[in-house]
Amino acid sequence: MPYYPMMVQLRQKRCLVVGGGQIAERKIGSLLAAGADDVIVVSPTVTETIAAWGQSGKMVVHLRPFEPVDVQDAVIVIAATNDSAVNLAVHDACRSHQWINIVDRPELCTFTVPSLVERGDLQIAISTGGHNPGLAKKLRRQIEQWIGPEYEAYTLFLGEMRRQVRALDLPEKDKRAILSELLDDRFLHWTQTGETRRRDQEAAMLLKTKDVKNK
């Protein structure tokens, strides 16, 4: 069954993770990195990293076995224990409106976590629908070679330029033309080589030229 791809904002959304081992730690880390600010962890034991996160106030840790009531109020539920029976119990406690990820039972998941290539605000998600995580990781490595670290600064540059273009008193077709021109590879090349002053001057001239022509 195909999944509907979307990017989710997790602030003020309760996220429950059942499990305290290395897999759970990776899942929790990705939630925190995405800005989740209401994370609950339930497990009799946890890794040192998870314990430190709890002690720092980044999340709440309950050192005890899972109870069905734990899923109450959770929007995201992740079962990441090494006990299939516990993972299944987590699934059975959830209701249809909750988003559920069971690490050892992909057929029971209502969402999966894709393999990610991240360059700052740029995120490229790769999913095989849970059928072959190894292929997703292989493709991620290939894309990481193609989309280098310069794309983080390039994305920020394009975001700032888009804000400036949207503020111009120009017809929409002219704004679209400027945004299209800014995607020319020369702006990426100047970002990659550190010629940001030349890049910014060229971009500013492009905006100024269009603005003057319009007047």
C-alpha positions as CSV (number, residue, x, y, z in Angstrom):
1,M,0.0,0.0,0.0
2,P,1.5,3.4,-1.0
3,Y,2.1,6.0,1.7
4,Y,1.2,9.7,1.4
5,P,4.4,11.7,1.7
6,M,4.3,14.7,4.0
7,M,6.5,16.8,6.3
8,V,5.1,17.1,9.8
9,Q,5.5,19.9,12.3
10,L,5.8,18.2,15.8
11,R,5.7,21.1,18.2
12,Q,3.0,20.7,20.8
13,K,2.2,17.2,19.5
14,R,2.6,14.4,22.1
15,C,5.0,11.8,20.9
16,L,5.3,8.5,22.8
17,V,8.2,6.1,22.4
18,V,8.0,2.7,24.1
19,G,11.5,1.3,24.4
20,G,14.9,2.4,25.8
21,G,17.5,0.8,23.7
22,Q,19.6,1.9,20.7
23,I,16.7,1.8,18.2
24,A,14.5,3.8,20.5
25,E,17.4,6.3,21.1
26,R,17.7,6.8,17.3
27,K,13.9,7.3,17.0
28,I,13.9,9.8,20.0
29,G,16.9,11.7,18.5
30,S,15.1,12.2,15.2
31,L,12.0,13.5,17.1
32,L,14.0,16.0,19.1
33,A,16.0,17.1,16.1
34,A,12.6,17.8,14.3
35,G,11.6,20.1,17.2
36,A,9.3,17.8,19.1
37,D,8.7,19.3,22.5
38,D,6.3,16.8,24.1
39,V,8.1,13.5,24.1
40,I,7.3,10.7,26.5
41,V,9.5,7.6,26.9
42,V,8.3,4.5,28.6
43,S,10.8,1.6,29.3
44,P,12.1,-0.3,32.4
45,T,15.7,0.6,31.3
46,V,17.1,3.3,29.0
47,T,20.5,4.1,27.4
48,E,22.7,6.7,29.0
49,T,21.9,9.1,26.2
50,I,18.1,8.8,26.7
51,A,18.6,9.2,30.5
52,A,20.6,12.4,29.9
53,W,17.9,13.7,27.6
54,G,15.4,13.1,30.4
55,Q,17.5,14.7,33.0
56,S,18.0,17.8,30.9
57,G,14.3,18.3,30.6
58,K,14.1,17.6,26.8
59,M,11.5,14.9,27.5
60,V,9.8,12.8,30.2
61,V,11.1,9.3,30.9
62,H,9.1,6.7,32.8
63,L,11.3,3.8,34.0
64,R,8.6,1.1,34.0
65,P,6.9,-1.4,31.7
66,F,4.4,-0.1,29.1
67,E,0.8,0.3,30.1
68,P,-2.1,0.7,27.6
69,V,-3.1,4.0,29.2
70,D,0.3,5.4,28.1
71,V,-0.9,5.9,24.5
72,Q,-3.6,8.4,25.7
73,D,-3.2,11.8,24.2
74,A,-0.3,10.8,22.0
75,V,-0.4,11.9,18.3
76,I,2.7,9.9,17.4
77,V,3.3,6.4,18.9
78,I,6.5,4.5,18.3
79,A,7.1,1.0,19.6
80,A,10.8,0.3,19.6
81,T,11.4,-2.5,22.1
82,N,13.2,-5.8,21.4
83,D,10.1,-7.6,22.6
84,S,7.6,-8.3,19.8
85,A,4.8,-9.0,22.3
86,V,5.3,-5.5,23.9
87,N,5.4,-3.9,20.5
88,L,2.2,-5.6,19.5
89,A,0.6,-4.6,22.8
90,V,1.4,-0.9,22.0
91,H,-0.2,-1.3,18.6
92,D,-3.3,-2.9,20.1
93,A,-3.7,-0.1,22.6
94,C,-3.8,2.6,20.0
95,R,-6.8,3.9,18.2
96,S,-7.3,4.5,14.5
97,H,-6.7,8.3,14.6
98,Q,-3.2,7.9,16.1
99,W,-0.1,7.6,13.9
100,I,1.7,4.4,14.8
101,N,5.2,3.0,14.0
102,I,6.0,-0.6,15.1
103,V,9.7,-1.1,14.4
104,D,9.5,-4.9,13.8
105,R,6.0,-5.0,12.1
106,P,5.9,-2.8,9.1
107,E,2.5,-4.1,8.1
108,L,1.1,-2.6,11.3
109,C,2.5,0.8,10.8
110,T,0.4,3.8,9.8
111,F,3.5,5.8,9.1
112,T,7.2,4.9,8.4
113,V,10.3,7.0,8.9
114,P,12.1,7.6,5.6
115,S,15.8,7.6,5.1
116,L,16.9,11.3,5.0
117,V,19.5,13.4,3.3
118,E,19.6,16.7,5.3
119,R,21.4,19.9,4.3
120,G,20.1,22.5,6.8
121,D,16.5,23.3,5.8
122,L,16.8,21.1,2.7
123,Q,15.5,17.6,3.4
124,I,15.2,14.8,0.9
125,A,13.2,11.8,2.1
126,I,13.6,8.3,0.6
127,S,11.1,5.6,1.3
128,T,10.5,2.0,0.0
129,G,7.2,1.7,1.8
130,G,9.0,-0.3,4.5
131,H,9.9,-3.1,2.0
132,N,13.6,-2.6,1.9
133,P,15.3,-0.1,4.3
134,G,18.7,-1.2,2.9
135,L,17.8,0.1,-0.5
136,A,16.7,3.4,1.0
137,K,20.0,3.8,2.8
138,K,22.0,2.9,-0.4
139,L,20.1,5.6,-2.3
140,R,20.7,8.1,0.6
141,R,24.4,7.6,0.3
142,Q,24.3,8.1,-3.5
143,I,22.2,11.3,-3.1
144,E,24.6,12.6,-0.4
145,Q,27.4,12.5,-3.0
146,W,25.3,14.5,-5.4
147,I,23.8,17.0,-3.0
148,G,26.8,18.3,-1.1
149,P,27.0,20.4,2.1
150,E,26.9,23.6,0.0
151,Y,23.2,23.1,-0.4
152,E,22.6,24.2,3.2
153,A,23.9,27.7,2.4
154,Y,22.4,27.7,-1.0
155,T,18.9,26.9,0.4
156,L,19.2,29.8,2.9
157,F,20.3,32.1,0.0
158,L,17.3,31.2,-2.1
159,G,15.0,31.6,0.8
160,E,16.2,35.1,1.5
161,M,16.1,36.0,-2.2
162,R,12.5,34.7,-2.4
163,R,11.5,36.9,0.4
164,Q,13.0,39.9,-1.3
165,V,11.5,39.1,-4.7
166,R,8.0,38.6,-3.1
167,A,8.3,42.1,-1.6
168,L,9.0,43.8,-5.0
169,D,6.2,45.8,-6.7
170,L,6.3,43.7,-9.8
171,P,3.8,41.6,-11.8
172,E,3.7,37.9,-10.7
173,K,5.2,36.8,-14.1
174,D,8.2,38.9,-13.5
175,K,8.7,37.6,-10.0
176,R,8.5,34.1,-11.3
177,A,11.1,34.9,-13.9
178,I,13.5,36.3,-11.3
179,L,13.0,33.2,-9.1
180,S,13.7,31.0,-12.1
181,E,16.9,32.9,-12.9
182,L,18.1,32.6,-9.3
183,L,18.0,28.8,-9.8
184,D,20.7,29.1,-12.5
185,D,23.7,26.9,-11.7
186,R,26.0,29.9,-11.4
187,F,24.5,30.9,-8.1
188,L,25.1,27.4,-6.8
189,H,28.6,27.4,-8.1
190,W,29.4,30.7,-6.4
191,T,28.0,29.3,-3.1
192,Q,30.1,26.1,-3.5
193,T,33.3,28.0,-4.2
194,G,32.8,30.5,-1.4
195,E,32.2,33.4,-3.8
196,T,29.2,34.6,-1.8
197,R,29.9,38.3,-2.3
198,R,29.9,37.9,-6.1
199,R,26.7,35.7,-5.8
200,D,24.9,38.3,-3.7
201,Q,26.0,41.2,-6.0
202,E,24.7,39.4,-9.0
203,A,21.4,38.6,-7.3
204,A,21.0,42.2,-6.2
205,M,21.7,43.4,-9.7
206,L,19.1,41.0,-11.1
207,L,16.5,42.3,-8.8
208,K,17.4,45.9,-9.5
209,T,17.4,45.5,-13.2
210,K,13.9,43.9,-13.2
211,D,12.6,46.6,-10.9
212,V,14.0,49.4,-13.0
213,K,12.5,47.9,-16.2
214,N,9.1,47.7,-14.6
215,K,9.2,51.4,-13.7
